[in-house]
Amino acid sequence: MYNEKKKISNERYLAKMKTLTIRMRPEEHEAIKQAANGQSVQGYILQAVRERMEREGRI
């Protein structure tokens, strides 16, 4: 059930976050989903980006 308290909590959380939209072909999405192996696609992509940034010495 979606109540006012949850709505306020969500708004506070989203105010702290940035949204990035990426577009890909459906078959690419499916391949990423398969590779994620139960992890969310978002989580999988963020993990891959963080790992690359670490290798490049950016974080």
N, C-alpha and C positions, 0 to 999 in steps of 0.2 A: 504494500500500500504506500502510495506517495503522499506524504503529509508536508505541512509547512516547514517543520523542523528539518526534514530531509532536503527540501528545496533550498533552504538557507545554507545548509551545510554544503550542498553541491555547488551553489553559486560562489561560496568562499573558496572552495577547492579550485574551481575553474578560473577564478580571478588570478590565482597564483601560477597557472599553467599557460603554456603557449600551445596553439594548435597548428599542426602541419598537415596539409593534405597532399598525398602523393597519388599519382595515377599510374596504373599498370594494366597490362593486358590480363584478362581473366586467367589465362594459362600460367602467367608469371605468379599471380596471386596463389593459384593452386599449388604451384611448385614450392613457394615459400611456406605455405600452410603445411604441406607435407614435411618439409625440412624442419619446421618448428616442432614437430613431433609432440603435440599436446600443449606447447607453450602458445600464448597468443601471438598473432602475426605482429602486432605492435611491439610486444616484448622482444620477439626474435629480431626484428629490425633494429630496435634500440640497442640491443646487446651487440649486434654486429657492428653498428656504428661506433659504439664505445670501444670495442676491441680494436677496431681500425685506428681510432684516435689515439689509443694507448700505444699501439705499434709505431705511430707517427710522432709520438712524444707530445701530443697536443693536450693530454690531460694527465 
